[in-house]
Amino acid sequence: MEHGIKALDGLGKQMQNNGLESLPRFLQLVTGTGSNDDLKEYVPLEYMLHLFTISTQLLDDRLRDECIYLAGGLIYSSTRKRADPVNESFYIESLCNHGNFDKAVELFETRLGKPDIEGHRFWLELGAKVYLQMGNVAKATEVSESIKDHFDGYIHPNVITSYVAAYAKLSDYESAFKWWLQMKTVMDEFGLLEKIHIPGPELLENQDEVYAYYDRVEAVAYSNIIDVAIEFLKHNQFDMAMTIVETATRRSKGFLFDFIEHVIKTTSFPAREAILHAIEEDQSQDKNKKYHPGISQVIIKKLDAERFCQTASMDEVRTLDDVGAFLLELSSQKMSFDENKDKNGEQQMQLQTLINSINEGLNLTSQQCEVLLQLIDPRKSRIRADLAKRVLQAMKQSRKRQLSQDENTVGVGFFSPVAARHYMKLIESYSSDGHKPDINAIESLLSDMKETEIPIDSKFANKVLRFYFKFKQYSRAADFVDSVLVVGPSCAYVRNMMTLYRKLVENSQIMSLPSSLLAKRSTQLCMTLRSLFQIQHANSEFDNNLLNEILLTLLMLNDEAAALTVLQYYGTVLSRDINRDTLIVIKLQIQNTIVEETSRLKEEKCENVLELEQFKKLATTIGKECGLSPESIKATIDLGDVALPWTCAARIILKYVFCLNHGDVDANVVKRQQQFEERSLELQEYFEVPDVMPFDELLI
C-alpha cells in the first residue's frame, strides 16, 4: 500500500509537469490493473466522475479512448449508479474498442425502455454499432428496423457506413449495396455536402442541447460516401464502387477530386494499382463499358501521375497485396529470425525495407526478392508455399517481358526478373538442416527453371549437387547434370560432376549400363570441359590432379577418344607435363575394365565358351602392350616425381584402343578403329587442339 501511495504521488507530480500524458498510468494504478486494488478506496466518487469528464474532452483519440475505458471501469466498479446515456455511450464505445462486448451489450440492453433514452435515436444507433462490431448482424438488423420505424426511416450516415462495412466483411455485397442505397435515400432527401461542421468537445450547459446534438439529422458528407466506396474497393467490388463514385460525382463534381485525393493519401500502392487495372480493363472494351468514360479518365490520369512503377496485371497486384499483408503480420509478431542479434537486426531492417517499398510503390530489386523468398520460407506452411509460388510466377513474367524487349513493357512489373539465385533460395529452404528435405518441391523448382530457360551458373549447380549427395539422391543428381549445361563451370563443379558419374558407374557395374547412356554422359562432360577450358582463370586451376580425374571418368565412360583429346589439350595447348600418377590412373582403370568384363562373361555362362577364351587372350595382349603387369606398374611408381611428356600417357590409351579394335573378339575391327579416329579428330576440333602427330607415330 505504501508503495502504491508513493506511485500515485509520483504520477501526480508527473501530471503537473507533463500534462495529461500520465493520466492513463494514474488510472491504471487506481483501477487495480497492477497490484493496488484497494487504492480506489482513496479516490472519492466525485473525483472519479471528474476524471471521466476530463477523459471525454481529450483530443487525442487513442488517449481519449484509453482514459474513458479506465475511468469508466473505475466508476462502474465502485458504484451501482450509472452515468447519463451520453456519457455511458462513451464508455460503451470504449468497451467495444477493448473487446469487452459482453459488458457493452449488457449496458445497452438494460437501458432499453428506460425513460432517459425514450425518443433518442442515438441510443439505438449505438446498439447497432455494438452488434456490428461484435459481428452479430442479425441483432443489428433488428435494431435498424426499430430505428426506421421510430424515426421516419432516417439512420445517420455514419451508422450506415458501419452496416456497409459489416456486410462487406461477410462477403454479402448485395446487402452491403442495399445499405448504400439507404445512404443514397438520405442524400436525396437531405443533400450531399463537402463537409459537415461537427461541434467541438466543449460542454453544453443544457441537457436538451446535448441530446439534440447526438440525435441530430444530417445530410450526407463526401467522407461518408468515400468511406462506403472504399469498403467495396477493399473487397475488389469495383463495379459497385464505381457506381457509387459516379452517383456522387453526378450530384457534386467536387466529390470526385476529394475521392481521388483520399485514395492517394490513405490507400496502399497495391490498392491503387487494383483500381487502375479494373478501370483500364473496362475502358479497353470496345462496347459495353460499365464505367463512365470521363470519370474513368480523370481517375486514371490522377493515379497514374502518382506512380513510381506500374504493376503488370491484376494477378500481380493480388500477389503484391498478399505479400504486403504477410510482411505486416510478420513484423507485428516481432519474431526472432535468428539467435544472432546482429543478424536478427539486419533481417528486421530488411523486412521493414520491403514493407516500405510496397507502400511507396518502389520496384523490388533482385536482392530484395531474394530476401522476400527467404522470409516467406515456404516449408513452414501450405499458405507460405502458395505465396512463394505466386511470387515466383510474377518474377517469371517479369523475365519474359525482359526477354521480349517489347517497348510497351519496359519498366512494367513490380517484382524483379527471376534468376538462378531466387530458385536457390527456395531450394535452400526446402533442404535446410533440421527439416526433412522436400525432394519433390526441389525437383519441381529445377523443372521450372528448365522451362523458364534460366541460366544455371557453377555456384548454383554445385549447391544442387551437394544437396543430392547429402541425401544420397545420385540418380536425381545424374538427371540434373545430364539435362543442364552450366554457364561458366568451375573446377569444383567439374569435380562434383565427375564424382557423380564415377559413382554411378561403380554402383551399376559399367558393363550393365546402356552404351547410349554412357555416350550421353561423356558428351555432357565434354561440353562442360570445353566451357571450363574457355575460362582463362580455370586453366590455372587445371592441374595434374584434375587431369587424372577427367581421364579416369572418361575411361570409365568408355570414351577413350575424349580421354586422349583432353590429354592432348593439356600437353599441347597448356604446354604442361604429366607425372607418374597419370600413367598409374590409366593403367589401373584399363585393368579394372578387363577384370569387370571377364567377370561378366563368366557370370553369363554363355554357350559360346570361345568368346571368354578369346577375351582372356585379348586381356593378356592388352596387359603386355599397356604395361599392366605388377612389375610394370611398380616400375611406373618408381619413376618418382619426374616430369613426363603427355605422349607417354597417350601411347597407353592408343595401345589399349588398338588392341580392342584389332582383337579377335569383334569382327568389325576396321569400322571401330575408323570410328575412334573420326571421333578423335572431331574432338580435337571441338576443343581447338592443334594438329598433333598421327596415331601411328604416337604408338612408336
Secondary structure as GFF3:
##gff-version 3
##sequence-region A 1 700
A	DSSP	alpha_helix	2	18	.	.	.	ID=ss1
A	DSSP	three_ten_helix	19	22	.	.	.	ID=ss2
A	DSSP	alpha_helix	23	31	.	.	.	ID=ss3
A	DSSP	three_ten_helix	37	42	.	.	.	ID=ss4
A	DSSP	alpha_helix	45	56	.	.	.	ID=ss5
A	DSSP	alpha_helix	61	76	.	.	.	ID=ss6
A	DSSP	alpha_helix	85	97	.	.	.	ID=ss7
A	DSSP	alpha_helix	101	111	.	.	.	ID=ss8
A	DSSP	three_ten_helix	115	117	.	.	.	ID=ss9
A	DSSP	alpha_helix	121	133	.	.	.	ID=ss10
A	DSSP	alpha_helix	137	150	.	.	.	ID=ss11
A	DSSP	alpha_helix	157	169	.	.	.	ID=ss12
A	DSSP	alpha_helix	173	190	.	.	.	ID=ss13
A	DSSP	beta_strand	192	193	.	.	.	ID=ss14
A	DSSP	alpha_helix	207	214	.	.	.	ID=ss15
A	DSSP	beta_strand	220	221	.	.	.	ID=ss16
A	DSSP	alpha_helix	222	234	.	.	.	ID=ss17
A	DSSP	alpha_helix	238	251	.	.	.	ID=ss18
A	DSSP	alpha_helix	254	266	.	.	.	ID=ss19
A	DSSP	alpha_helix	269	283	.	.	.	ID=ss20
A	DSSP	alpha_helix	293	305	.	.	.	ID=ss21
A	DSSP	alpha_helix	314	332	.	.	.	ID=ss22
A	DSSP	alpha_helix	341	360	.	.	.	ID=ss23
A	DSSP	alpha_helix	366	376	.	.	.	ID=ss24
A	DSSP	three_ten_helix	378	380	.	.	.	ID=ss25
A	DSSP	alpha_helix	382	404	.	.	.	ID=ss26
A	DSSP	three_ten_helix	407	409	.	.	.	ID=ss27
A	DSSP	alpha_helix	420	430	.	.	.	ID=ss28
A	DSSP	alpha_helix	439	452	.	.	.	ID=ss29
A	DSSP	alpha_helix	458	470	.	.	.	ID=ss30
A	DSSP	alpha_helix	474	483	.	.	.	ID=ss31
A	DSSP	alpha_helix	491	508	.	.	.	ID=ss32
A	DSSP	three_ten_helix	510	512	.	.	.	ID=ss33
A	DSSP	alpha_helix	515	533	.	.	.	ID=ss34
A	DSSP	alpha_helix	536	541	.	.	.	ID=ss35
A	DSSP	alpha_helix	544	556	.	.	.	ID=ss36
A	DSSP	alpha_helix	560	568	.	.	.	ID=ss37
A	DSSP	pi_helix	569	573	.	.	.	ID=ss38
A	DSSP	alpha_helix	580	604	.	.	.	ID=ss39
A	DSSP	alpha_helix	609	626	.	.	.	ID=ss40
A	DSSP	alpha_helix	630	637	.	.	.	ID=ss41
A	DSSP	alpha_helix	646	662	.	.	.	ID=ss42
A	DSSP	alpha_helix	669	686	.	.	.	ID=ss43
A	DSSP	alpha_helix	695	699	.	.	.	ID=ss44
###
